[in-house]
C-alpha cells in the first residue's frame, strides 16, 4: 500500500517548461542535456521525474554518449535503416520528400522520462540527452519538459 505524504514533505508539484531548438537542413543531432539541466535547476527540482517531449512526427529524443564518432554512427545507421532516397508511401500522398524522416523518428520515439534525484538527472557518466531532427528543411522546434516531483 502506498504511503501518504505528510504536510512537512510539501506538496507534489507539476511544472512545465519549453526548450527552443533550432536545426539546419537534414538530420541534425543536438545535445540538450545542459539546457534540460538548467531548466530543472531553475524550477528548483529536487526529487521526481522529468519527461521531455517533442511534438511533431519527424523528430525524436534518446540518450547516447554524445561524441563525433557516435553521432556519425547514428547518421549512418539511419541512412541504412531508412534511406533518404528510398520509396515511401507517405511521399506519394504528400510529395514532401520526408517519408524517411517519419520512419526514422518512429524508431526512436518522441519522449524520454528521466528520474531526478537530489536535483540532478540520473544520467550515466557518458550519457547525454539528445534531440534528433530527421526532417528535410531547417526547423525551429520546442521541447516540452514536464517535471513532477518536489
C-alpha positions in Angstrom: 0.0 0.0 0.0 1.5 3.4 -0.9 2.5 5.7 1.9 0.7 9.1 2.2 2.7 12.3 2.0 2.9 14.4 5.2 2.4 18.1 5.2 6.1 18.5 6.2 7.1 16.9 3.0 5.3 19.5 1.0 3.1 19.0 -2.0 3.9 17.2 -5.1 4.0 19.7 -7.9 3.9 19.7 -11.7 5.9 22.3 -13.7 6.1 22.7 -17.5 8.9 24.4 -19.4 9.9 24.7 -23.0 13.3 24.5 -24.6 13.7 26.0 -28.1 15.9 24.1 -30.5 17.0 25.3 -34.0 18.3 22.9 -36.6 19.7 23.1 -40.0 18.6 21.1 -43.0 18.9 17.3 -43.0 19.4 15.0 -40.0 20.7 17.1 -37.0 21.7 15.7 -33.6 21.7 18.2 -30.7 22.9 17.6 -27.2 20.2 19.2 -25.0 21.4 17.9 -21.6 22.7 21.2 -20.4 19.5 23.1 -21.4 17.4 20.4 -19.7 19.5 20.5 -16.5 19.3 24.3 -16.4 15.5 24.3 -16.7 15.3 21.8 -13.8 17.6 23.9 -11.7 15.5 27.0 -12.4 12.4 25.1 -11.3 14.1 24.1 -8.0 13.6 20.4 -8.9 14.8 18.1 -6.1 13.3 14.6 -6.4 10.9 13.4 -9.1 10.7 12.7 -12.8 11.4 14.9 -15.8 9.7 14.0 -19.0 10.9 15.6 -22.2 8.7 15.5 -25.3 9.0 16.8 -28.9 5.8 17.4 -30.7 5.9 16.6 -34.4 6.4 13.3 -36.2 9.8 13.9 -37.8 11.9 14.4 -34.6 12.9 12.2 -31.6 14.7 12.0 -28.3 17.1 9.5 -26.9 20.3 9.2 -24.8 23.8 8.4 -26.1 27.4 9.1 -25.4 27.5 12.4 -27.4 30.8 12.4 -29.3 31.5 12.9 -33.0 32.1 9.2 -33.8 28.8 8.1 -32.3 27.0 11.0 -33.9 28.3 9.8 -37.3 27.5 6.2 -36.5 23.9 7.2 -35.8 23.6 9.2 -39.0 25.0 6.2 -41.0 22.7 3.7 -39.2 19.6 5.7 -40.0 20.6 6.0 -43.6 21.0 2.2 -43.8 17.6 1.6 -42.0 15.5 4.2 -43.7 17.5 5.7 -46.7 16.5 9.1 -47.8 16.3 8.1 -51.5 14.0 5.1 -51.0 10.4 4.9 -52.0 8.0 5.9 -49.2 4.2 5.7 -49.5 3.9 8.9 -47.4 5.6 10.8 -50.1 3.1 9.5 -52.7 0.4 11.2 -50.7 2.1 14.4 -49.6 5.0 14.9 -52.1 7.1 16.5 -49.3 10.2 14.3 -49.6 10.3 13.4 -45.9 9.0 9.9 -45.7 12.3 8.7 -44.4 12.1 11.4 -41.6 8.8 10.0 -40.3 10.1 6.4 -40.4 13.3 7.3 -38.6 11.6 9.3 -35.9 9.2 6.5 -35.2 12.1 4.2 -34.4 13.3 6.4 -31.5 10.1 8.0 -30.3 9.1 11.5 -29.2 9.8 11.4 -25.4 12.0 10.4 -22.5 11.4 10.2 -18.8 14.4 10.6 -16.5 14.4 10.4 -12.7 15.7 13.4 -10.9 17.5 12.7 -7.6 19.0 15.5 -5.4 18.3 18.0 -8.1 20.1 16.1 -10.9 19.2 14.0 -13.8 20.2 10.4 -13.1 22.3 10.1 -16.3 25.4 7.9 -16.5 28.8 9.4 -16.7 28.9 9.2 -20.5 25.2 9.6 -21.1 23.6 12.7 -22.7 20.1 13.6 -23.8 19.9 14.2 -27.5 17.3 15.7 -29.8 17.3 14.3 -33.3 15.7 16.2 -36.1 15.2 14.0 -39.1 13.3 16.4 -41.3 14.5 17.8 -44.6 14.3 21.6 -44.1 15.8 23.6 -41.3 13.4 23.8 -38.4 12.5 25.8 -35.2 11.3 23.3 -32.6 10.3 23.3 -29.0 10.9 20.5 -26.5 8.3 20.4 -23.7 9.8 19.5 -20.3 7.3 18.4 -17.6 8.6 17.9 -14.1 6.6 16.0 -11.5 8.1 16.0 -8.0 9.2 18.1 -5.2 
